[in-house]
Amino acid sequence: MTIAFIDLKAQAAALGERIPNSMARVLAHGAFISGPEVEALEKALAEFCGARHVISCANGTDALSLVLMAEGVGPGDAVFVPAFTFVATAEVAPLLGATPVFVDVCDDTFNINIDSLRNAIGEAKRLGLRPRTIISVDLFGLPANYDAINKLAEEYNLFVIADAAQSFGGRYNGRMTGTLAKYTTTSFFPSKPLGCYGDGGAIFTDDDEMARLVRSLAVHGKGSDKYDNVRIGMNSRLDTLQAAVLIEKLSIFPSEIVARDLIAGRYTAALGDFVKTPLVPDGSFSVWAQYTIQVRQRERFASRMRQAGIPTAIYYPIPLHLQTGYRHFPTAPGGLRVSETLAREVISLPMHAYLDEEKQKRIVASVIDSSPGE
């Protein structure tokens, strides 16, 4: 019995001929850049989450960069990011001359810690930086504490970017990701809960003026047409073929979200007495981009799982503030203890909407056998 960590082949089988047919339509009309499927996808995404505007782009990293560019973030500005996440969240700041300031995360949700964030803002001021923005990552599919984040941002006159690269489709206090901050960005990397067959990304906002500006920046800073470039921009467009793929995947996304939550619930019920399982706070709903547990002897655990034929993955083995290219950037006073602990202990189990009960029972049994004393 082969077990996949993320099973895109099973998803393709469930969709049947829908994706090949949608791609064939693009091949037939030939509008490979900015074809009609791109606009159709943007409208469908807006309807799905409730955002007023959706601007698609080439990838999730560009989505973050475009928002920072639109807000004029640059040298002397502080961009607050969690230390326990993928590097893309942080790299967009120095690429524009700004300074990432690393913040610790909560030990239960793995999302940004408000007390550490407040301390980081104070540290940025002490260093002579201008606090500008908070990029709050919804790690592993769980929306962060946006009530507290937005309140703190308002107190310090900051704008918030919800990095929903892993959480699109999630909910927080009755609202969908895409509507929880001034800006939301997401990624359509193939392994994401909603992924295409290549790179892709999008920006969500209710701000009419900023939406127009972001759309211009994504196409070389164009004005009335592509030969009237009124600002410095970049080239970041979602290919029509990828939009066609995403339209079909979005149509089954709600049922996949339900399946992911059911699978996560089975994991938690079976494993809660053996390992530390993920927490979903009241009022929140995760899309379970990953199902991530904590074990104290991770190398031994991973080795035993591998021997049992169960794939696992580690997201993330090194917190950002300890990575070579980022060690010189500021951190919140008091240290980033939780981020460092999580980097030593987390390990993710197979998670996708097509994981059947028989295979999951085998995974569960292997986790229990591999984690004595946890």
Secondary structure, DSSP 4 states (H G I P E B T S, - for coil): ----SS-HHHHHHHHTTHHHHHHHHHHHH---BS-HHHHHHHHHHHHHH--SEEEEES-HHHHHHHHHHHTT--TTEEEEEESSS-THHHHHHHHTT-EEEEE-B-TTT-SBPHHHHHHHHHHHHHTT-EEEEEEEE-GGG----HHHHHHHHHHTT-EEEEE-TTTTT-EETTEETTSSSSEEEEE--TTSSS--SS--EEEEES-HHHHHHHHHHTBTTBSSSTT-B-S---B---BHHHHHHHHHHHHHHHHHHHHHHHHHHHHHHHHTTTSBPP---TTEE---S-EEEE-SSHHHHHHHHHHTT---B-S-SS-GGGSGGGTTS-B-TT--HHHHHHHHHEEEE---TT--HHHHHHHHHHHHHH-TT-
